[in-house]
Amino acid sequence: SFVAVGVDPAVMGIGPAFAIPAAVKAAGLEISDIDLFEINE
């Protein structure tokens, strides 16, 4: 699955807060189905 999410460049560090739920939903899952998220900048 794939999603594209954008945020204002001034606050791009918070992008994962919007992208993760969208990607999880697109995969047909829920946040509670995931045990660990590893976020690399």
mmCIF entry with sequence, helices, sheets and N, C-alpha, C, O atoms, coordinates in Angstrom:
data_MODEL
# 
_entry.id   MODEL 
# 
_entity.id                         1 
_entity.type                       polymer 
_entity.pdbx_number_of_molecules   1 
# 
_entity_poly.entity_id                      1 
_entity_poly.type                           'polypeptide(L)' 
_entity_poly.nstd_linkage                   no 
_entity_poly.nstd_monomer                   no 
_entity_poly.pdbx_seq_one_letter_code       SFVAVGVDPAVMGIGPAFAIPAAVKAAGLEISDIDLFEINE 
_entity_poly.pdbx_seq_one_letter_code_can   SFVAVGVDPAVMGIGPAFAIPAAVKAAGLEISDIDLFEINE 
_entity_poly.pdbx_strand_id                 A 
# 
loop_
_entity_poly_seq.entity_id 
_entity_poly_seq.num 
_entity_poly_seq.mon_id 
_entity_poly_seq.hetero 
1 1  SER n 
1 2  PHE n 
1 3  VAL n 
1 4  ALA n 
1 5  VAL n 
1 6  GLY n 
1 7  VAL n 
1 8  ASP n 
1 9  PRO n 
1 10 ALA n 
1 11 VAL n 
1 12 MET n 
1 13 GLY n 
1 14 ILE n 
1 15 GLY n 
1 16 PRO n 
1 17 ALA n 
1 18 PHE n 
1 19 ALA n 
1 20 ILE n 
1 21 PRO n 
1 22 ALA n 
1 23 ALA n 
1 24 VAL n 
1 25 LYS n 
1 26 ALA n 
1 27 ALA n 
1 28 GLY n 
1 29 LEU n 
1 30 GLU n 
1 31 ILE n 
1 32 SER n 
1 33 ASP n 
1 34 ILE n 
1 35 ASP n 
1 36 LEU n 
1 37 PHE n 
1 38 GLU n 
1 39 ILE n 
1 40 ASN n 
1 41 GLU n 
# 
_struct_asym.id          A 
_struct_asym.entity_id   1 
# 
loop_
_struct_conf.conf_type_id 
_struct_conf.id 
_struct_conf.pdbx_PDB_helix_id 
_struct_conf.beg_label_comp_id 
_struct_conf.beg_label_asym_id 
_struct_conf.beg_label_seq_id 
_struct_conf.pdbx_beg_PDB_ins_code 
_struct_conf.end_label_comp_id 
_struct_conf.end_label_asym_id 
_struct_conf.end_label_seq_id 
_struct_conf.pdbx_end_PDB_ins_code 
_struct_conf.beg_auth_comp_id 
_struct_conf.beg_auth_asym_id 
_struct_conf.beg_auth_seq_id 
_struct_conf.end_auth_comp_id 
_struct_conf.end_auth_asym_id 
_struct_conf.end_auth_seq_id 
_struct_conf.pdbx_PDB_helix_class 
_struct_conf.details 
_struct_conf.pdbx_PDB_helix_length 
HELX_P HELX_P1 AA1 PRO A 9  ? ILE A 14 ? PRO A 9  ILE A 14 5 ? 6  
HELX_P HELX_P2 AA2 GLY A 15 ? ALA A 26 ? GLY A 15 ALA A 26 1 ? 12 
HELX_P HELX_P3 AA3 ILE A 31 ? ASP A 33 ? ILE A 31 ASP A 33 5 ? 3  
# 
_struct_conf_type.id          HELX_P 
_struct_conf_type.criteria    ? 
_struct_conf_type.reference   ? 
# 
loop_
_atom_site.group_PDB 
_atom_site.id 
_atom_site.type_symbol 
_atom_site.label_atom_id 
_atom_site.label_alt_id 
_atom_site.label_comp_id 
_atom_site.label_asym_id 
_atom_site.label_entity_id 
_atom_site.label_seq_id 
_atom_site.pdbx_PDB_ins_code 
_atom_site.Cartn_x 
_atom_site.Cartn_y 
_atom_site.Cartn_z 
_atom_site.occupancy 
_atom_site.B_iso_or_equiv 
_atom_site.pdbx_formal_charge 
_atom_site.auth_seq_id 
_atom_site.auth_comp_id 
_atom_site.auth_asym_id 
_atom_site.auth_atom_id 
_atom_site.pdbx_PDB_model_num 
ATOM 1   N N  . SER A 1 1  ? 0.840  -1.184 0.000  1.00 0.00 ? 1  SER A N  1 
ATOM 2   C CA . SER A 1 1  ? 0.000  0.000  0.000  1.00 0.00 ? 1  SER A CA 1 
ATOM 3   C C  . SER A 1 1  ? 0.882  1.243  0.000  1.00 0.00 ? 1  SER A C  1 
ATOM 4   O O  . SER A 1 1  ? 2.064  1.175  0.336  1.00 0.00 ? 1  SER A O  1 
ATOM 5   N N  . PHE A 1 2  ? 0.306  2.362  -0.374 1.00 0.00 ? 2  PHE A N  1 
ATOM 6   C CA . PHE A 1 2  ? 1.056  3.604  -0.495 1.00 0.00 ? 2  PHE A CA 1 
ATOM 7   C C  . PHE A 1 2  ? 0.138  4.778  -0.185 1.00 0.00 ? 2  PHE A C  1 
ATOM 8   O O  . PHE A 1 2  ? -1.029 4.785  -0.576 1.00 0.00 ? 2  PHE A O  1 
ATOM 9   N N  . VAL A 1 3  ? 0.668  5.758  0.514  1.00 0.00 ? 3  VAL A N  1 
ATOM 10  C CA . VAL A 1 3  ? -0.036 7.023  0.716  1.00 0.00 ? 3  VAL A CA 1 
ATOM 11  C C  . VAL A 1 3  ? 0.970  8.152  0.579  1.00 0.00 ? 3  VAL A C  1 
ATOM 12  O O  . VAL A 1 3  ? 2.167  7.967  0.799  1.00 0.00 ? 3  VAL A O  1 
ATOM 13  N N  . ALA A 1 4  ? 0.472  9.314  0.216  1.00 0.00 ? 4  ALA A N  1 
ATOM 14  C CA . ALA A 1 4  ? 1.303  10.517 0.172  1.00 0.00 ? 4  ALA A CA 1 
ATOM 15  C C  . ALA A 1 4  ? 0.660  11.551 1.078  1.00 0.00 ? 4  ALA A C  1 
ATOM 16  O O  . ALA A 1 4  ? -0.512 11.889 0.915  1.00 0.00 ? 4  ALA A O  1 
ATOM 17  N N  . VAL A 1 5  ? 1.427  12.046 2.026  1.00 0.00 ? 5  VAL A N  1 
ATOM 18  C CA . VAL A 1 5  ? 0.932  13.026 2.987  1.00 0.00 ? 5  VAL A CA 1 
ATOM 19  C C  . VAL A 1 5  ? 1.920  14.172 3.022  1.00 0.00 ? 5  VAL A C  1 
ATOM 20  O O  . VAL A 1 5  ? 3.130  13.946 3.062  1.00 0.00 ? 5  VAL A O  1 
ATOM 21  N N  . GLY A 1 6  ? 1.428  15.387 3.008  1.00 0.00 ? 6  GLY A N  1 
ATOM 22  C CA . GLY A 1 6  ? 2.314  16.540 3.071  1.00 0.00 ? 6  GLY A CA 1 
ATOM 23  C C  . GLY A 1 6  ? 1.958  17.449 4.229  1.00 0.00 ? 6  GLY A C  1 
ATOM 24  O O  . GLY A 1 6  ? 0.800  17.544 4.635  1.00 0.00 ? 6  GLY A O  1 
ATOM 25  N N  . VAL A 1 7  ? 2.967  18.111 4.747  1.00 0.00 ? 7  VAL A N  1 
ATOM 26  C CA . VAL A 1 7  ? 2.767  19.112 5.790  1.00 0.00 ? 7  VAL A CA 1 
ATOM 27  C C  . VAL A 1 7  ? 3.550  20.358 5.396  1.00 0.00 ? 7  VAL A C  1 
ATOM 28  O O  . VAL A 1 7  ? 4.424  20.304 4.532  1.00 0.00 ? 7  VAL A O  1 
ATOM 29  N N  . ASP A 1 8  ? 3.239  21.454 6.019  1.00 0.00 ? 8  ASP A N  1 
ATOM 30  C CA . ASP A 1 8  ? 3.948  22.704 5.778  1.00 0.00 ? 8  ASP A CA 1 
ATOM 31  C C  . ASP A 1 8  ? 5.435  22.505 6.067  1.00 0.00 ? 8  ASP A C  1 
ATOM 32  O O  . ASP A 1 8  ? 5.783  21.919 7.092  1.00 0.00 ? 8  ASP A O  1 
ATOM 33  N N  . PRO A 1 9  ? 6.318  22.978 5.190  1.00 0.00 ? 9  PRO A N  1 
ATOM 34  C CA . PRO A 1 9  ? 7.755  22.801 5.417  1.00 0.00 ? 9  PRO A CA 1 
ATOM 35  C C  . PRO A 1 9  ? 8.249  23.354 6.755  1.00 0.00 ? 9  PRO A C  1 
ATOM 36  O O  . PRO A 1 9  ? 9.256  22.883 7.284  1.00 0.00 ? 9  PRO A O  1 
ATOM 37  N N  . ALA A 1 10 ? 7.563  24.330 7.295  1.00 0.00 ? 10 ALA A N  1 
ATOM 38  C CA . ALA A 1 10 ? 7.980  24.896 8.581  1.00 0.00 ? 10 ALA A CA 1 
ATOM 39  C C  . ALA A 1 10 ? 7.820  23.900 9.726  1.00 0.00 ? 10 ALA A C  1 
ATOM 40  O O  . ALA A 1 10 ? 8.464  24.034 10.767 1.00 0.00 ? 10 ALA A O  1 
ATOM 41  N N  . VAL A 1 11 ? 6.966  22.908 9.532  1.00 0.00 ? 11 VAL A N  1 
ATOM 42  C CA . VAL A 1 11 ? 6.715  21.921 10.590 1.00 0.00 ? 11 VAL A CA 1 
ATOM 43  C C  . VAL A 1 11 ? 6.900  20.490 10.073 1.00 0.00 ? 11 VAL A C  1 
ATOM 44  O O  . VAL A 1 11 ? 6.229  19.568 10.536 1.00 0.00 ? 11 VAL A O  1 
ATOM 45  N N  . MET A 1 12 ? 7.810  20.311 9.114  1.00 0.00 ? 12 MET A N  1 
ATOM 46  C CA . MET A 1 12 ? 7.941  18.997 8.490  1.00 0.00 ? 12 MET A CA 1 
ATOM 47  C C  . MET A 1 12 ? 8.362  17.900 9.460  1.00 0.00 ? 12 MET A C  1 
ATOM 48  O O  . MET A 1 12 ? 8.165  16.722 9.164  1.00 0.00 ? 12 MET A O  1 
ATOM 49  N N  . GLY A 1 13 ? 8.921  18.243 10.583 1.00 0.00 ? 13 GLY A N  1 
ATOM 50  C CA . GLY A 1 13 ? 9.297  17.241 11.568 1.00 0.00 ? 13 GLY A CA 1 
ATOM 51  C C  . GLY A 1 13 ? 8.122  16.482 12.146 1.00 0.00 ? 13 GLY A C  1 
ATOM 52  O O  . GLY A 1 13 ? 8.300  15.402 12.708 1.00 0.00 ? 13 GLY A O  1 
ATOM 53  N N  . ILE A 1 14 ? 6.917  17.033 12.018 1.00 0.00 ? 14 ILE A N  1 
ATOM 54  C CA . ILE A 1 14 ? 5.729  16.342 12.524 1.00 0.00 ? 14 ILE A CA 1 
ATOM 55  C C  . ILE A 1 14 ? 5.037  15.517 11.443 1.00 0.00 ? 14 ILE A C  1 
ATOM 56  O O  . ILE A 1 14 ? 3.969  14.954 11.681 1.00 0.00 ? 14 ILE A O  1 
ATOM 57  N N  . GLY A 1 15 ? 5.631  15.444 10.273 1.00 0.00 ? 15 GLY A N  1 
ATOM 58  C CA . GLY A 1 15 ? 5.041  14.690 9.170  1.00 0.00 ? 15 GLY A CA 1 
ATOM 59  C C  . GLY A 1 15 ? 4.649  13.266 9.522  1.00 0.00 ? 15 GLY A C  1 
ATOM 60  O O  . GLY A 1 15 ? 3.567  12.824 9.134  1.00 0.00 ? 15 GLY A O  1 
ATOM 61  N N  . PRO A 1 16 ? 5.494  12.524 10.248 1.00 0.00 ? 16 PRO A N  1 
ATOM 62  C CA . PRO A 1 16 ? 5.118  11.153 10.598 1.00 0.00 ? 16 PRO A CA 1 
ATOM 63  C C  . PRO A 1 16 ? 3.822  11.054 11.405 1.00 0.00 ? 16 PRO A C  1 
ATOM 64  O O  . PRO A 1 16 ? 3.128  10.040 11.333 1.00 0.00 ? 16 PRO A O  1 
ATOM 65  N N  . ALA A 1 17 ? 3.496  12.085 12.164 1.00 0.00 ? 17 ALA A N  1 
ATOM 66  C CA . ALA A 1 17 ? 2.254  12.056 12.949 1.00 0.00 ? 17 ALA A CA 1 
ATOM 67  C C  . ALA A 1 17 ? 1.032  11.996 12.040 1.00 0.00 ? 17 ALA A C  1 
ATOM 68  O O  . ALA A 1 17 ? -0.026 11.524 12.456 1.00 0.00 ? 17 ALA A O  1 
ATOM 69  N N  . PHE A 1 18 ? 1.167  12.465 10.815 1.00 0.00 ? 18 PHE A N  1 
ATOM 70  C CA . PHE A 1 18 ? 0.074  12.416 9.845  1.00 0.00 ? 18 PHE A CA 1 
ATOM 71  C C  . PHE A 1 18 ? 0.234  11.238 8.879  1.00 0.00 ? 18 PHE A C  1 
ATOM 72  O O  . PHE A 1 18 ? -0.751 10.627 8.465  1.00 0.00 ? 18 PHE A O  1 
ATOM 73  N N  . ALA A 1 19 ? 1.477  10.930 8.530  1.00 0.00 ? 19 ALA A N  1 
ATOM 74  C CA . ALA A 1 19 ? 1.730  9.883  7.545  1.00 0.00 ? 19 ALA A CA 1 
ATOM 75  C C  . ALA A 1 19 ? 1.500  8.481  8.094  1.00 0.00 ? 19 ALA A C  1 
ATOM 76  O O  . ALA A 1 19 ? 0.975  7.618  7.390  1.00 0.00 ? 19 ALA A O  1 
ATOM 77  N N  . ILE A 1 20 ? 1.884  8.250  9.333  1.00 0.00 ? 20 ILE A N  1 
ATOM 78  C CA . ILE A 1 20 ? 1.758  6.901  9.892  1.00 0.00 ? 20 ILE A CA 1 
ATOM 79  C C  . ILE A 1 20 ? 0.303  6.438  9.946  1.00 0.00 ? 20 ILE A C  1 
ATOM 80  O O  . ILE A 1 20 ? 0.004  5.350  9.454  1.00 0.00 ? 20 ILE A O  1 
ATOM 81  N N  . PRO A 1 21 ? -0.613 7.214  10.522 1.00 0.00 ? 21 PRO A N  1 
ATOM 82  C CA . PRO A 1 21 ? -2.005 6.744  10.539 1.00 0.00 ? 21 PRO A CA 1 
ATOM 83  C C  . PRO A 1 21 ? -2.578 6.530  9.135  1.00 0.00 ? 21 PRO A C  1 
ATOM 84  O O  . PRO A 1 21 ? -3.357 5.601  8.920  1.00 0.00 ? 21 PRO A O  1 
ATOM 85  N N  . ALA A 1 22 ? -2.198 7.380  8.187  1.00 0.00 ? 22 ALA A N  1 
ATOM 86  C CA . ALA A 1 22 ? -2.692 7.226  6.818  1.00 0.00 ? 22 ALA A CA 1 
ATOM 87  C C  . ALA A 1 22 ? -2.153 5.945  6.184  1.00 0.00 ? 22 ALA A C  1 
ATOM 88  O O  . ALA A 1 22 ? -2.898 5.229  5.515  1.00 0.00 ? 22 ALA A O  1 
ATOM 89  N N  . ALA A 1 23 ? -0.878 5.652  6.385  1.00 0.00 ? 23 ALA A N  1 
ATOM 90  C CA . ALA A 1 23 ? -0.279 4.441  5.819  1.00 0.00 ? 23 ALA A CA 1 
ATOM 91  C C  . ALA A 1 23 ? -0.856 3.181  6.456  1.00 0.00 ? 23 ALA A C  1 
ATOM 92  O O  . ALA A 1 23 ? -1.111 2.191  5.770  1.00 0.00 ? 23 ALA A O  1 
ATOM 93  N N  . VAL A 1 24 ? -1.057 3.225  7.751  1.00 0.00 ? 24 VAL A N  1 
ATOM 94  C CA . VAL A 1 24 ? -1.633 2.072  8.451  1.00 0.00 ? 24 VAL A CA 1 
ATOM 95  C C  . VAL A 1 24 ? -3.050 1.807  7.948  1.00 0.00 ? 24 VAL A C  1 
ATOM 96  O O  . VAL A 1 24 ? -3.420 0.658  7.707  1.00 0.00 ? 24 VAL A O  1 
ATOM 97  N N  . LYS A 1 25 ? -3.835 2.856  7.792  1.00 0.00 ? 25 LYS A N  1 
ATOM 98  C CA . LYS A 1 25 ? -5.208 2.709  7.293  1.00 0.00 ? 25 LYS A CA 1 
ATOM 99  C C  . LYS A 1 25 ? -5.215 2.167  5.869  1.00 0.00 ? 25 LYS A C  1 
ATOM 100 O O  . LYS A 1 25 ? -6.026 1.303  5.537  1.00 0.00 ? 25 LYS A O  1 
ATOM 101 N N  . ALA A 1 26 ? -4.314 2.672  5.025  1.00 0.00 ? 26 ALA A N  1 
ATOM 102 C CA . ALA A 1 26 ? -4.240 2.209  3.641  1.00 0.00 ? 26 ALA A CA 1 
ATOM 103 C C  . ALA A 1 26 ? -3.869 0.732  3.561  1.00 0.00 ? 26 ALA A C  1 
ATOM 104 O O  . ALA A 1 26 ? -4.236 0.048  2.606  1.00 0.00 ? 26 ALA A O  1 
ATOM 105 N N  . ALA A 1 27 ? -3.151 0.244  4.552  1.00 0.00 ? 27 ALA A N  1 
ATOM 106 C CA . ALA A 1 27 ? -2.771 -1.168 4.602  1.00 0.00 ? 27 ALA A CA 1 
ATOM 107 C C  . ALA A 1 27 ? -3.884 -2.043 5.170  1.00 0.00 ? 27 ALA A C  1 
ATOM 108 O O  . ALA A 1 27 ? -3.741 -3.263 5.252  1.00 0.00 ? 27 ALA A O  1 
ATOM 109 N N  . GLY A 1 28 ? -4.988 -1.418 5.562  1.00 0.00 ? 28 GLY A N  1 
ATOM 110 C CA . GLY A 1 28 ? -6.099 -2.184 6.115  1.00 0.00 ? 28 GLY A CA 1 
ATOM 111 C C  . GLY A 1 28 ? -5.890 -2.588 7.555  1.00 0.00 ? 28 GLY A C  1 
ATOM 112 O O  . GLY A 1 28 ? -6.498 -3.545 8.033  1.00 0.00 ? 28 GLY A O  1 
ATOM 113 N N  . LEU A 1 29 ? -5.029 -1.860 8.249  1.00 0.00 ? 29 LEU A N  1 
ATOM 114 C CA . LEU A 1 29 ? -4.719 -2.165 9.642  1.00 0.00 ? 29 LEU A CA 1 
ATOM 115 C C  . LEU A 1 29 ? -5.160 -1.026 10.543 1.00 0.00 ? 29 LEU A C  1 
ATOM 116 O O  . LEU A 1 29 ? -5.670 -0.007 10.078 1.00 0.00 ? 29 LEU A O  1 
ATOM 117 N N  . GLU A 1 30 ? -4.956 -1.216 11.837 1.00 0.00 ? 30 GLU A N  1 
ATOM 118 C CA . GLU A 1 30 ? -5.181 -0.172 12.828 1.00 0.00 ? 30 GLU A CA 1 
ATOM 119 C C  . GLU A 1 30 ? -3.882 0.053  13.581 1.00 0.00 ? 30 GLU A C  1 
ATOM 120 O O  . GLU A 1 30 ? -3.025 -0.829 13.631 1.00 0.00 ? 30 GLU A O  1 
ATOM 121 N N  . ILE A 1 31 ? -3.738 1.230  14.164 1.00 0.00 ? 31 ILE A N  1 
ATOM 122 C CA . ILE A 1 31 ? -2.522 1.561  14.914 1.00 0.00 ? 31 ILE A CA 1 
ATOM 123 C C  . ILE A 1 31 ? -2.231 0.488  15.963 1.00 0.00 ? 31 ILE A C  1 
ATOM 124 O O  . ILE A 1 31 ? -1.073 0.137  16.192 1.00 0.00 ? 31 ILE A O  1 
ATOM 125 N N  . SER A 1 32 ? -3.271 -0.024 16.593 1.00 0.00 ? 32 SER A N  1 
ATOM 126 C CA . SER A 1 32 ? -3.083 -1.032 17.646 1.00 0.00 ? 32 SER A CA 1 
ATOM 127 C C  . SER A 1 32 ? -2.547 -2.358 17.103 1.00 0.00 ? 32 SER A C  1 
ATOM 128 O O  . SER A 1 32 ? -2.106 -3.203 17.882 1.00 0.00 ? 32 SER A O  1 
ATOM 129 N N  . ASP A 1 33 ? -2.577 -2.553 15.786 1.00 0.00 ? 33 ASP A N  1 
ATOM 130 C CA . ASP A 1 33 ? -2.028 -3.769 15.186 1.00 0.00 ? 33 ASP A CA 1 
ATOM 131 C C  . ASP A 1 33 ? -0.503 -3.732 15.096 1.00 0.00 ? 33 ASP A C  1 
ATOM 132 O O  . ASP A 1 33 ? 0.127  -4.764 14.864 1.00 0.00 ? 33 ASP A O  1 
ATOM 133 N N  . ILE A 1 34 ? 0.089  -2.564 15.275 1.00 0.00 ? 34 ILE A N  1 
ATOM 134 C CA . ILE A 1 34 ? 1.532  -2.385 15.130 1.00 0.00 ? 34 ILE A CA 1 
ATOM 135 C C  . ILE A 1 34 ? 2.171  -2.348 16.517 1.00 0.00 ? 34 ILE A C  1 
ATOM 136 O O  . ILE A 1 34 ? 1.726  -1.603 17.391 1.00 0.00 ? 34 ILE A O  1 
ATOM 137 N N  . ASP A 1 35 ? 3.208  -3.149 16.713 1.00 0.00 ? 35 ASP A N  1 
ATOM 138 C CA . ASP A 1 35 ? 3.893  -3.195 18.007 1.00 0.00 ? 35 ASP A CA 1 
ATOM 139 C C  . ASP A 1 35 ? 4.950  -2.115 18.152 1.00 0.00 ? 35 ASP A C  1 
ATOM 140 O O  . ASP A 1 35 ? 5.154  -1.592 19.248 1.00 0.00 ? 35 ASP A O  1 
ATOM 141 N N  . LEU A 1 36 ? 5.625  -1.773 17.065 1.00 0.00 ? 36 LEU A N  1 
ATOM 142 C CA . LEU A 1 36 ? 6.747  -0.843 17.152 1.00 0.00 ? 36 LEU A CA 1 
ATOM 143 C C  . LEU A 1 36 ? 6.861  -0.043 15.862 1.00 0.00 ? 36 LEU A C  1 
ATOM 144 O O  . LEU A 1 36 ? 6.786  -0.597 14.765 1.00 0.00 ? 36 LEU A O  1 
ATOM 145 N N  . PHE A 1 37 ? 7.042  1.246  16.004 1.00 0.00 ? 37 PHE A N  1 
ATOM 146 C CA . PHE A 1 37 ? 7.321  2.120  14.865 1.00 0.00 ? 37 PHE A CA 1 
ATOM 147 C C  . PHE A 1 37 ? 8.747  2.621  15.008 1.00 0.00 ? 37 PHE A C  1 
ATOM 148 O O  . PHE A 1 37 ? 9.123  3.133  16.062 1.00 0.00 ? 37 PHE A O  1 
ATOM 149 N N  . GLU A 1 38 ? 9.544  2.478  13.959 1.00 0.00 ? 38 GLU A N  1 
ATOM 150 C CA . GLU A 1 38 ? 10.897 3.035  13.947 1.00 0.00 ? 38 GLU A CA 1 
ATOM 151 C C  . GLU A 1 38 ? 10.901 4.186  12.947 1.00 0.00 ? 38 GLU A C  1 
ATOM 152 O O  . GLU A 1 38 ? 10.644 3.993  11.759 1.00 0.00 ? 38 GLU A O  1 
ATOM 153 N N  . ILE A 1 39 ? 11.195 5.375  13.440 1.00 0.00 ? 39 ILE A N  1 
ATOM 154 C CA . ILE A 1 39 ? 11.170 6.573  12.603 1.00 0.00 ? 39 ILE A CA 1 
ATOM 155 C C  . ILE A 1 39 ? 12.589 7.109  12.486 1.00 0.00 ? 39 ILE A C  1 
ATOM 156 O O  . ILE A 1 39 ? 13.228 7.424  13.490 1.00 0.00 ? 39 ILE A O  1 
ATOM 157 N N  . ASN A 1 40 ? 13.074 7.209  11.265 1.00 0.00 ? 40 ASN A N  1 
ATOM 158 C CA . ASN A 1 40 ? 14.411 7.747  11.003 1.00 0.00 ? 40 ASN A CA 1 
ATOM 159 C C  . ASN A 1 40 ? 14.279 9.073  10.273 1.00 0.00 ? 40 ASN A C  1 
ATOM 160 O O  . ASN A 1 40 ? 13.470 9.217  9.357  1.00 0.00 ? 40 ASN A O  1 
ATOM 161 N N  . GLU A 1 41 ? 15.072 10.023 10.686 1.00 0.00 ? 41 GLU A N  1 
ATOM 162 C CA . GLU A 1 41 ? 15.034 11.320 10.033 1.00 0.00 ? 41 GLU A CA 1 
ATOM 163 C C  . GLU A 1 41 ? 16.139 11.429 9.032  1.00 0.00 ? 41 GLU A C  1 
ATOM 164 O O  . GLU A 1 41 ? 16.275 12.459 8.372  1.00 0.00 ? 41 GLU A O  1 
# 
